[in-house]
Amino acid sequence: MRILTLSALLLAAATPALAQTSGWSVAAPIKRGQSLYDAGGKKLGEIFRVLPDGSVRLIRDERTVTVPAATLTRQDGKLVTSLSWTDLRKL
C-alpha cells in the first residue's frame, strides 16, 4: 500500500514538470489568420498556412513567403520573427 501511495505522490509531483517541457506551441498554438510581426514590431501580414515543421506561410505584396520555424518567438503575446521583410523576400 505504501508503494502505491508513494508512486502516486511522485507521479503527481512530476506532472507539472512534464507539462512545462512540452514547449510554447502547446500553450499558444500558431493559427491561420494570426498576425506575424518583425522584431521591430511592424506587422508583416497574416498567416495563411502552418506547416507540419512549425514554419508558417504568409502572402504579402502578391508573394508567398515561408517563414522558418526557427525564427519564430512569442513576445508580449504576439508572434514575432527575427527576420525583416527584406530578409524574407530573399528566401
N, C-alpha and C positions, 0 to 999 in steps of 0.2 A: 504494500500500500504506500509506503514511504517513497519507493522508487517512482511510482506513478505520479505522486504529488510533486516530487522534485522535478521530474521530467516536464510536467505541465507548467511549473513555475519558470523553468529555463526557457521553454518554448515561448511563453508569454513575454518574457524579458527580451528575447531575440527578435520578435516580430517587428517592433518599430525600427530596429537597426536594419533589418532586411528590406523594409519598405523604403528607407532613405537611400539605399544604394541603387535603386531602380532607375534613377535619372530624372531630369526635369521634364522630359517629354511625357511621362506618365501623369505628372501633376498638371501640366498645361500642354495638351497636345496641339500640334500645329494643324490648323484647319483651312480649308478652302475659303477664300474671301477675306482672310485675315490680312491686315496691312503689314508690310515689311518696310523697315526703316534702315537708313545707313547709320554709321557711327556718329554722325553729326546731328542726327535727329530728323533728317529730311526723309519724307515718305517716298519710297521708290515705286510702290504700287501695291496691288492686292494679289495674293497667291491664288492661282487658278488650279494648281495641282501639287500634291505632296507625293513624292516618290518613295518607294519602299526603303531606300537607303537613308531617308531623312532629308534629302535635298528637296528644294522647292522650285517651282517654275512660276514665273510671272510674265505678263505681257506689258510692255511699255514702248511707246513710240513705234507701234506695229512690229515689235521684235519679241520673240520668245527667248527668255533668258533662264538658264538653270543656275540656281544659287546653291553652291556646295553646302552640305550639312555642317561641315567642319567650321564654317564661317558664321554660323547662326548661334545667337545667345539671346537670353531674355534680360532686358534692362527696364526697370520700372514698369513691368507688365507688358512691355512691347517686344515684338520680335525684331531683332536687330542683326544685320550682317556687318562684318568688319570690312567688306568691300564697298567701294564707291560705285556709282552708276557707270563711270568711265571704266573702271576695272571690270565690271560685269559685262559691258558691251564687248570687251576684248576676249571673253571666254568663248 
